Amino acid sequence: MRKSIKKYAFLLTLLVVAKASVAQVAPVTKFLFTADSLKSGNSKDILTSFFQLGLNSITGPNKEFSFSSNPFAIMLKRNPELSLDKNYKRYKPLRKLNFNIGIRLDSAFRFNGFSSGLNFALIDQTDATTSKFILEKLRGDELNHERDILLAALNDYLTKNVAAADQRAFAANINKVVQDAPFNTLDVDFQKTVKQLVADKNLNKIGNIFANKADSSFKQIDAEKFKALKNSIKNHLLWTVGISDSTYKDKFQFSNVAIVSKLSKGIFDPGPGDNNLEVNVMAAYTFSNDTLKKERNLKREIFTVESGINWIIRDKTTDRPFCEMKFSGSYYHNFGSIYTNERRDSLTINGTLRVRVLEDIWIPLEIKYDPKSGNIFGFLNIRANFTGLNKLLKG
């Protein structure tokens, strides 16, 4: 009986952490999409968890239609059972890898070449579904430790003090304690026994719950705790490195190749539903075609770095971001040939406003200002992050 109770309690903890059982695929995929919906639009542009369609620089002369995803998302769409804990953990490297493909268009929306790229997360501490930080916090939680002591004490009481004829009913009440039954709904005599054991073992945290939250179950309390922990990591570090390229429209040679690294990190730890700030840094080294040379080449080398602050405004009820404003500065240095009216070094002040118009659709408006020339450049983009694909994954 002791082993069965311990095993049940351990399995319940796993259910709370993973938000699913091995027999239920749909709730798991729903949780994964819910967790993804809490991420900022800016972080999804750095690393998408599922699918993203993009229309870039709609109002500019060089437009692009792009699709981004990762191998795991493609596999999950075909087989939702991959979201179960064992499989989900196994494919973690595939979830950290993004690929993108795109079609480039000119000002008249005519075909102007292809684009592609790979992006890998060197560090991703923002994934609540596999966070070591959350797991360690749950393992070291004092309430969980007290619960283990209480379950052991109840098991001893069951074997030593409960008549054989009443043991089945008593064991059923023990199971209810670790399930989703509020303490004040249990048998009155059983409540008295539990309170006495709690007092004898000095289980202060459990005693406080029984005194002040008797209408809440341990499962509800665990869910609240998990929600708070999940909220606490949304400001953790995300750092990616990748390579992207684009081609000409005729012979499909590379017109440019860029090595890019992006980083995002929150500044403080807000509560659920509170607005938050994150630091964003991007560095890129680009090899592009030097038009001063006759042959096509990649001899024009440009280094760009951008750093800024992203202000994320969240819905107080759902904790989902619905508006973001990023302010940044960027520096540009050209190691190659200098064109007419071009500077070797350039500094711009940038602003990006992202608005979530639907559950999945973001519209980022990017504005760049050159203090030296006084020029202002604007770029209108559209991002469709497919969190709504959970409707296709219901099993």
Order of alpha helices (4+ residues) and beta strands (2+ residues): alpha-alpha-alpha-beta-beta-alpha-alpha-alpha-beta-beta-alpha-alpha-alpha-alpha-alpha-alpha-beta-beta-beta-beta-beta-beta-beta-beta-beta-alpha
